[in-house]
Amino acid sequence: MSDLKRQLNEDRAIRNAARSIITAQIARIRQGVSGQRIGEKLADKIGDDAAEFLGKTGKAAQDNRGPLLAFAGVVTAAVAWKPLVDLLKSLNDDDTADEAELIEEHSDDA
C-alpha cells in the first residue's frame, strides 16, 4: 500500500505542477490579449526599432561627418535660395541707388 500511496503523491505533485504551469500560461495569454497590453507591446516595438535605427544612423553619421555636413549645406542653400537671392537683390538695389545719388551729387557740384 505504501507504494501505491507514494505513487499517488507523486502523481498529485506532477498534476499540481502542470496545473500551475497551465494557469500561468492562461494568465499570460489573457494579459497579451488585453488592449492595453497590445498597445504597450506596439509602443515597445516601435521604441526599440527607433532606438536601433538612431544608433545605426548615429554611427554612420560619425563615420561620414564631412560628406554629411556638405550635404546639409547644400540642402540649406537650396531651401534658403529664394530668400538669399531676394536679399542680394535688395542689397544690390540699395547700392545702385546710393551710387546714383553720389553721381547726382557730384554732377550738381560741377
Kinemage of the C-alpha trace (Angstrom):
@kinemage 1
@onewidth
@group {chain A} dominant
@subgroup {mainchain}
@vectorlist {calphas} color= white
{ca met a 1} P 0.000 0.000 0.000
{ca ser a 2} L 2.887 2.340 0.664
{ca asp a 3} L 3.998 2.042 -2.965
{ca leu a 4} L 0.504 2.933 -4.089
{ca lys a 5} L 0.380 5.912 -1.691
{ca arg a 6} L 3.807 7.115 -2.832
{ca gln a 7} L 2.754 6.821 -6.484
{ca leu a 8} L -0.441 8.730 -5.711
{ca asn a 9} L 1.564 11.548 -4.055
{ca glu a 10} L 3.969 11.738 -6.998
{ca asp a 11} L 1.086 11.843 -9.476
{ca arg a 12} L -0.626 14.578 -7.438
{ca ala a 13} L 2.592 16.654 -7.365
{ca ile a 14} L 3.028 16.287 -11.134
{ca arg a 15} L -0.634 17.197 -11.725
{ca asn a 16} L -0.372 20.281 -9.441
{ca ala a 17} L 2.808 21.424 -11.204
{ca ala a 18} L 1.160 21.009 -14.615
{ca arg a 19} L -1.927 22.914 -13.382
{ca ser a 20} L 0.208 25.836 -12.157
{ca ile a 21} L 2.061 25.972 -15.488
{ca ile a 22} L -1.210 25.954 -17.461
{ca thr a 23} L -2.728 28.585 -15.158
{ca ala a 24} L 0.308 30.845 -15.615
{ca gln a 25} L 0.148 30.414 -19.396
{ca ile a 26} L -3.555 31.277 -19.456
{ca ala a 27} L -2.869 34.396 -17.378
{ca arg a 28} L -0.156 35.471 -19.831
{ca ile a 29} L -2.478 34.902 -22.788
{ca arg a 30} L -5.247 36.938 -21.150
{ca gln a 31} L -2.802 39.737 -20.440
{ca gly a 32} L -1.470 39.591 -24.001
{ca val a 33} L -4.972 39.774 -25.475
{ca ser a 34} L -5.992 42.820 -23.460
{ca gly a 35} L -5.950 46.067 -25.447
{ca gln a 36} L -3.636 47.862 -23.057
{ca arg a 37} L -1.014 45.142 -23.311
{ca ile a 38} L -1.147 45.176 -27.119
{ca gly a 39} L -0.583 48.946 -27.084
{ca glu a 40} L 2.338 48.549 -24.710
{ca lys a 41} L 3.889 45.870 -26.921
{ca leu a 42} L 3.452 48.032 -30.003
{ca ala a 43} L 4.974 51.057 -28.265
{ca asp a 44} L 7.892 48.966 -27.031
{ca lys a 45} L 8.486 47.555 -30.514
{ca ile a 46} L 8.387 50.982 -32.152
{ca gly a 47} L 10.612 52.450 -29.449
{ca asp a 48} L 13.143 49.643 -29.751
{ca asp a 49} L 13.225 49.918 -33.545
{ca ala a 50} L 13.651 53.687 -33.366
{ca ala a 51} L 16.477 53.396 -30.837
{ca glu a 52} L 18.212 50.809 -33.016
{ca phe a 53} L 17.797 52.996 -36.116
{ca leu a 54} L 19.172 56.045 -34.313
{ca gly a 55} L 22.104 54.010 -33.078
{ca lys a 56} L 22.930 52.870 -36.601
{ca thr a 57} L 22.496 56.305 -38.171
{ca gly a 58} L 24.499 57.933 -35.399
{ca lys a 59} L 27.425 55.613 -36.125
{ca ala a 60} L 27.101 56.251 -39.858
{ca ala a 61} L 26.983 59.997 -39.243
{ca gln a 62} L 30.153 59.849 -37.174
{ca asp a 63} L 31.928 57.836 -39.863
{ca asn a 64} L 30.853 60.199 -42.681
{ca arg a 65} L 30.830 63.590 -40.971
{ca gly a 66} L 32.390 65.597 -43.844
{ca pro a 67} L 30.062 64.476 -46.631
{ca leu a 68} L 27.104 64.743 -44.276
{ca leu a 69} L 27.963 68.358 -43.441
{ca ala a 70} L 28.412 69.159 -47.128
{ca phe a 71} L 25.027 67.623 -47.886
{ca ala a 72} L 23.441 69.628 -45.058
{ca gly a 73} L 24.985 72.801 -46.501
{ca val a 74} L 23.615 72.071 -49.965
{ca val a 75} L 20.152 71.359 -48.582
{ca thr a 76} L 20.226 74.552 -46.518
{ca ala a 77} L 21.298 76.596 -49.540
{ca ala a 78} L 18.577 75.007 -51.673
{ca val a 79} L 15.905 75.737 -49.083
{ca ala a 80} L 17.120 79.277 -48.451
{ca trp a 81} L 17.910 80.084 -52.105
{ca lys a 82} L 14.954 82.386 -52.801
{ca pro a 83} L 15.350 84.467 -49.609
{ca leu a 84} L 19.100 84.745 -50.240
{ca val a 85} L 18.563 85.902 -53.831
{ca asp a 86} L 15.961 88.451 -52.671
{ca leu a 87} L 18.363 89.725 -50.018
{ca leu a 88} L 21.193 90.090 -52.509
{ca lys a 89} L 18.895 91.873 -54.977
{ca ser a 90} L 17.753 94.307 -52.304
{ca leu a 91} L 21.365 94.961 -51.297
{ca asn a 92} L 22.292 95.468 -54.935
{ca asp a 93} L 19.330 97.854 -55.442
{ca asp a 94} L 20.374 99.838 -52.361
{ca asp a 95} L 23.943 100.065 -53.635
{ca thr a 96} L 22.736 101.127 -57.085
{ca ala a 97} L 20.532 103.821 -55.524
{ca asp a 98} L 23.467 105.044 -53.407
{ca glu a 99} L 25.691 105.184 -56.494
{ca ala a 100} L 23.014 107.111 -58.406
{ca glu a 101} L 22.737 109.634 -55.547
{ca leu a 102} L 26.516 110.061 -55.458
{ca ile a 103} L 26.605 110.617 -59.220
{ca glu a 104} L 23.837 113.209 -58.975
{ca glu a 105} L 25.585 114.991 -56.096
{ca his a 106} L 28.864 115.171 -57.996
{ca ser a 107} L 27.199 116.258 -61.222
{ca asp a 108} L 25.395 119.067 -59.388
{ca asp a 109} L 28.707 120.285 -57.973
{ca ala a 110} L 30.288 120.518 -61.410
